[in-house]
Amino acid sequence: MPKLNENYLNLKESYLFSEIAHRVNEYSNANPDKKIIRLGIGDVTRPLGAKVIEELHNGVDALASAETFKGYGPEQGYGFLRDAVVSYYKENGVSIEPEEVFVSDGAKSDTGNITDLFAKDNVILIPDPVYPVYVDTNIMNGRNITYMNANAENHFLPMPDKNIHADIIYICSPNNPTGAAYNHEQLKEWVDYALENNALILYDSAYECFITDETLPRSIFAIEGAKNCAIEFCSLSKTAGFTGTRCGYTIIPKALKFDAANGEQMSLNAMWNRRQTTKFNGVSYIVQKGAAAVFSKEGMAECKENIKYYQENAKIIAKELESKNIRYFGGVNSPYIWFECPNGMDSWEFFDYLLNNAQVVGTPGAGFGENGKNFFRLTSFGNRENTIEAMERIDKLL
Ligand SMILES: *Cc1c(COP(=O)(O)O)cnc(C)c1O
């Protein structure tokens, strides 16, 4: 009999999105004439830009003739895409090298797979509430997690506690689900704390392109010292609508080295390279062609148009909450609006209330952690008409 990884028994049933689907189905079966508006899931709705589509087509055409055909590519990504990522960082004032860029099929895979590089006994800090991938992948590996409270008091931006030693720290900024984003000073505090503790920061910047406040850092590497203590995960999913197309990139500085028990220095860049070349055969050439187009002038302009569209939706949602004096977070530097459930309802009660009385679907904060249990997430990723209609319904209801 195979002995199984019984750490899986310690996973909480990921019932969030299935429970939402179940409740929505039940409601729509009982009320087939009612139009339901979904502002719950974190998926985009705008199509890919014309430049990306053009390059995807070019990628397909290249495979049609022997002269330009591509088989296995470099596991780390094609040079043209790694260079494009380097240029993108440079435009944002951050200098990285192509060998520090690892292209992948997305940030979910990388933030989960990175746990391969760490031993079991680490003190791991993860904010609560948070994107569930960080928690579940560590539980799968049998690690203990120390939670940092993110709440209204700290504006959902927990800061380091000097009395606690950590080895590995997860930070997602702008945050999913709370929409909160760290400023330069706050991130500097985290970097300083990591350097003092000889700790590693795993920084998820999947929503960096939603930052509108130009004083906010869009990369942890904008902070002095971060190259000695941080890995950054990013993705084209939200930047360019690649949720279905699949492409992301992870930056692992060459300077990032830690001592092994035998005194040898281990490079995280070299370890990840070894891990990826062993377990991963790269992203398809076609997708990488499309991904490189995102970083072209035209491609980026098209992405920004879509992001603007979502940001306008976020404003519409925020305005409605303001008019009802509901305290909310996010929505400015993030596609997510996170707010306190009105009238003392908990997040599942409010979910049912909104579904039954306004036919609007959002995401209960409880699904992201204990501290989310009285909060609710709406996304700006819907289309304009539906967003407006949803807010009109909420306006009447609340
Ligand atoms: C959407 C999202 C990602 C992107 O994941 P992909 O696998 O690249 O689609 C990463 N991190 C967070 C927090 C997200 O919400």
Ligand as a Chemical Component Dictionary entry (heavy atoms), coordinates in Angstrom:
data_LIG
# 
_chem_comp.id                   LIG 
_chem_comp.type                 NON-POLYMER 
_chem_comp.pdbx_formal_charge   0 
_chem_comp.three_letter_code    LIG 
# 
loop_
_chem_comp_atom.comp_id 
_chem_comp_atom.atom_id 
_chem_comp_atom.alt_atom_id 
_chem_comp_atom.type_symbol 
_chem_comp_atom.charge 
_chem_comp_atom.model_Cartn_x 
_chem_comp_atom.model_Cartn_y 
_chem_comp_atom.model_Cartn_z 
_chem_comp_atom.pdbx_ordinal 
LIG C1 C1 C 0 -4.696 36.077 -9.571  1  
LIG C2 C2 C 0 -3.565 35.982 -8.628  2  
LIG C3 C3 C 0 -2.337 35.503 -9.046  3  
LIG C4 C4 C 0 -2.100 35.072 -10.479 4  
LIG O1 O1 O 0 -2.124 33.729 -10.607 5  
LIG P1 P1 P 0 -1.869 33.090 -12.037 6  
LIG O2 O2 O 0 -1.566 31.665 -11.720 7  
LIG O3 O3 O 0 -0.701 33.797 -12.633 8  
LIG O4 O4 O 0 -3.116 33.248 -12.843 9  
LIG C5 C5 C 0 -1.291 35.464 -8.146  10 
LIG N1 N1 N 0 -1.443 35.880 -6.885  11 
LIG C6 C6 C 0 -2.610 36.370 -6.448  12 
LIG C7 C7 C 0 -2.707 36.867 -5.063  13 
LIG C8 C8 C 0 -3.715 36.417 -7.303  14 
LIG O5 O5 O 0 -4.875 36.882 -6.851  15 
# 
loop_
_chem_comp_bond.comp_id 
_chem_comp_bond.atom_id_1 
_chem_comp_bond.atom_id_2 
_chem_comp_bond.value_order 
_chem_comp_bond.pdbx_ordinal 
LIG C1 C2 SING 1  
LIG C2 C3 SING 2  
LIG C2 C8 DOUB 3  
LIG C3 C4 SING 4  
LIG C3 C5 DOUB 5  
LIG C4 O1 SING 6  
LIG O1 P1 SING 7  
LIG P1 O2 DOUB 8  
LIG P1 O3 SING 9  
LIG P1 O4 SING 10 
LIG C5 N1 SING 11 
LIG N1 C6 DOUB 12 
LIG C6 C7 SING 13 
LIG C6 C8 SING 14 
LIG C8 O5 SING 15 
# 
